[in-house]
């Protein structure tokens, strides 16, 4: 077994056993409370620049398959688990988690007290950290962790966006034409839109608003993604130009960017929301949804009070803003992940509501 260490910026250093690739990796250390879906999580672009701790103590028991990926490759900076399964068993599995991470050069550490690490983050907040199989000097590792840039102010979408525009499934002859801004989109968002009769053109994060409007889409989607939303000034400026032109749906980072475009403010959360069992109240229907979430920033509700924005969803855990809608335009967004993957399907109606707006637009209702 290869030795490895994880160090946090607050001085905590824990020795464990390496799996996946050997080497050294850095990032903001966060945790996810979902019991299943590790493959979807490690391939979620929203985890770019982050070391992910799994709270479920046994990870890797059903292996890796070719269907449950959310992007082309793992996006996490590193992986921390209590125990990595030595064996995997699932009829769809093609390889082990260990070999998958090794193949994609992602460093992992196991045999550590993940409950202790999670308590550190819950008490003190998300912290910078390092995993290493090369350096075992505690003081050196702590200094490396402290030298990592803070997440606040980072534009990580530039690393996860597509370089070139592309049509998702070109053979799809759909009724609606949607342009999706890719800030780090999960594939299941594209799959959900396709199932609802949408042909989706995925465009780079820097695409100018006038180029979008020249395509005359039925609607626009602002995808999820990593990093600090306030750093994406180019995206905020483009969204401002699009709000009055087309129906818009924002998801996670897209929700935050839309909120900033209408005059709101965002802030860094202590340790964020990451899991598949977060309760959200729909203030319109008075119903409770169990949602999948992955975000470290949130929208300040006080910053929206003087705007033409209605808060439509709130978190039942901490009261944070989970959804907004514009009062004068067919534009809305949610902080959580209605596409789930992993997670419950309570919020699939979000996509249906968006398609309903597309239908009204085609019928010239607005």
N, C-alpha and C positions, 0 to 999 in steps of 0.2 A: 504493500500500500504506500502511495506517495503522500508525504506530509504536506499540509497547506496551512496557512494562517489567514484569518480575517481580522482587520483592524478598523476601528471607528475613530472618527476625529475627536471624540471625547476621551480617548485613552484606553478604551476597551480593546483587548487583543485576545482572540480565542484560536487555539490550535485544533485542526481537524484533519480530515482525509480528503485528498484531491480526487475529483472525478471530472469527466470531460477533458478539456485541453489543459496542458500545463502552461505556466506562465504567470503573468501579473495583469490584473485588470482593476479599473477604478470606476467609481460612479456614486450617485446618491443611493443610499441603502434604504429600501422600502420593503413592505410586506404585503402579502395578499392572503385573505382568509378563506378563499374558495377551497372546497374539498376535492374537486376534480377540475380538469381542464388545464393541466400544466403545459400541454403542448400549445394550446391557443394563447396562453399567457406569454410564454417565452418568445412567441413569434408576433406579438402585438407591438407595432411600432411605437405606441405610447410609452413603452418601457425603454426607449432609447436613452442611453446614458445612465441607466439605473441598475443596481445590483438587487436582485429580487430574492427575498426570503419567503419560502413557503411555510405557512403555519401548520398545514397538514403534515404529520410527522413522517409519513412514508410516501415517497415520490418516485415515479418511474415504473410502477407495477404493471401498467398496461402498455408500455412501450411508446413508440412513435409510428404514426401512419402517414400516408400521403394525402389524406383528405382534410385533416383537422388543423391545417396551417392557416395563419392569418396574414402572412406575408411570405416573401420568397425564402427567408432564412431567419434564424433567431435574431431578435433585436436587443435582448437584454445584454448588459455589460458583463454580468456574472450571475451565478445561481448559488443559493445557500439552502441546504436541506438538513433535516435531522438524520434521515436515513435514505440512502439511494437504494432502490430495490436491485438485488443481484439478478433477479429473474423477471421477465415480463411475460404476460399472457393476455392476448387479445386477438381475435380472428383477423382484424385489419392490420395488426402491427407488422412493420417491416424491419425495425431495428430497435435497439435499446436507446434510452435517453442518454446514457453515457456516451455511446458511439456517435449519436447525433450531434451532441455538443462538441465532441472531439473533432468531428468532421468539419464543423463550422467555427472551430477555434474559440469556443466559449469556455471560460474557466469556471469550474464549480468546486464547492467545498461541502463535505458532509461530515457526519459525526460531531456536530456542534449543537449546543443547547439553543435551539431556535426560539424557545419560549423566553429565555433570558434576553436574547437580542431584540425580540419584539417588544418586550417590556421597556427596554432602553429607549426604543424609538417612540413608543407611546408616551413615555414620561418626558423625554427630552426633544422629541421631534425627529423627522427624517434627517439623517446625517450622511456626510461624505465618508466613503470607506474604500478599502482596498483588499483584494484577495490575492495572495501570492504563493507560488510554489518555488520561488527563487530567493526571496529575502525573508529570513526568519528573525531578524533583529526587530524587537518590538518598537523601540524608539524610532527607528528608520521608517517602519510601516506607518506609525502614527503621523509622522511628519509628511509622508506621502499623501495620506488621507486628507490632511489639513491643507495641502497644496492644490487640491482639486478645485476647479471653479464652482461656485455656488450655482444651484439650479436657477435661482432668480436672475433674470436678465438674459438667459440663454435661449437662442433661437436654434432648436434642434430639428425643427421641421425641414430645414434645408438639407439634412442628412437622410430623411425618410421619404421625402416627396419623390415622385417619378421625375425622371430627367426629360422624358418626351411624352407628349399626349398619346393616349391609346383608347380604343373602344374595348370595353369589357364584353367579351363574347360577340365578335362582329357578325356572327350568323343570326343573332337575335333580331328579328323583325318586330320590334315592339311598337306600341301605340304612342308612348311618350318618349321624348328626348330630353335627357338630363345631363347637365355638366356638373362634375364633381371636382371640387378643389381638393387635391391630395396633399394633406399635411402629414400624412402617415396613416393612410386609410387601412382599416381591417377589411379583409376580403369578404367577410360575411355581410358587410354593409352593401357591397356590390351585388352579392347573391340575393339579398332581400329585395333590392330595387329591381333586379332582373325578374324575379318571380312575380312582381307586381306590374309587369308589362312596361318596364322602362329600359330603354337603350341608354347606357351610361358612357359618356366620354369623360375619361379621367385626365385632368390637366395639372401641370406643375403648380406649386404653391405661389409662384411669382407671376402667373398669367394675368395680364392686364384686363381690367373690367371691360374695356371697349372691345377686346378680342372675344370675350365671352358673349357679349351682347350681339356681336356680328354673326354669331352662330344661331341666334334666335332660339335658344332652348326653351322648353316648356317650364323648366325649373332648374334650381341650382342647389347643390348640397355642399356644405362645409364639413369636411371630415374631421375625425379625431386626429390626434397627433401628440408628440412629446413637447416638453419644454415650457417656457414662460410665455403665455399668450401676448403679454404686453410688448415682447420683443419683436413680434411679427407686424411691425408698422406698415409694411407694404401690403399685407393681407387685409389689415383693418381699413386702410384707405380704399382698397378695391371693393370691399364689402359695402362701404358707405355709398359707393356709386351704383351698387346693384340693388339696394334695398327697395327702392320704389319701382323697380323695373320688372322683377320676376318673383314668383314664389321661391322661398328659401327655407331649407331645413339645415340646422346646425346640430352637430353631435359632438359632445365632450369639448375638445379644444375648439371646434367650430362654434359651439355655444358660447364659449368665453370670448372668442373673436367677434361674434355678432354683438354681444353685450358691450364690448369696448367700442364697436362701431356706432352704437346708438348713444354713446356718452357715459356708459357705465365704467366701473373700475373692477379690477381683479386683485386678489391677494394670495400670498403663499399660505397654504394650510399647514398646521403643525405636522401631521403625518399623512394627510390625505384620506381618500376613500378608495380602497382596493379590495374587491371581493365580489361575490355573486349573491349576497343575501341582504342587500341594503334596502330598507323600506323607504318608499317615497310616496308622499300624498299628492294626488292630483287634485288641485284646488277647484277645478272646473266640475269634475264628476264626483268629488268627495270619496273616491276610491283609493285604496292603498295598493301600490305595486311593489313587488319584490324585484329588485333590479341588480344588474351587473354594473360595477363601477371601477374606474381606474383613472384617478386624477389627483394631482397635488396642488392645484390652484382652484379658486372658486370666485364667484361673482359677488361683489359687495351689494347687498340689497338696498342699502341707503343711497347708493349712487344711482339707482334707477327710479327713485321716488318722484323726481321732477320731470321724467321723460314719458313719452307715449308708449310705455311698456307695461305689460301685465305679467306679474309673476304667476306662473301656472302650476308649478310643482315645487315642493320643498322636501328636504330630507327629514325624516322622523327621528333620526339619530341626533342631529345637531342643529336642525332648522336652516341649513344652508340652502341657497337657491339651486333648484334642480331643473327648472324649466322656465322659459319666458315666451311671450308672444307679443308682437307689435299690434297696437290697436288699430292702426290705419292701413296696414299692408298685410298680405298673406305670407307672413314671415314668422317662424317660430324655431325654437331650439330646446334641446334637453342636455343636461349635464351628464347623464348616465348613458349606458350603451343599450339602445333598444334592439340591436342585432344580437346581443348577448355574446355567446361563443367565447368563453363558457357562460352559463347562467340560465335563469328562467326566461320564459317567453311572455311574461306579463305585458311587456311594453311594445310588442310588435305592431300594435295599432298606430304607433307614431308614423311608421312608413305608410300605412293606409291613409292616415290623415293628410300626409304630404301628397300622395297620389290623388286624393280627393281635390286638393287645391289645383293640381295640374289639370284635372278634368274641368274644373270651373274656368280655368284660364283658357283652355281650348274652346270652351263654349262662350267665351267673352263675357263671363259673369261679372268680372271685376272691372 
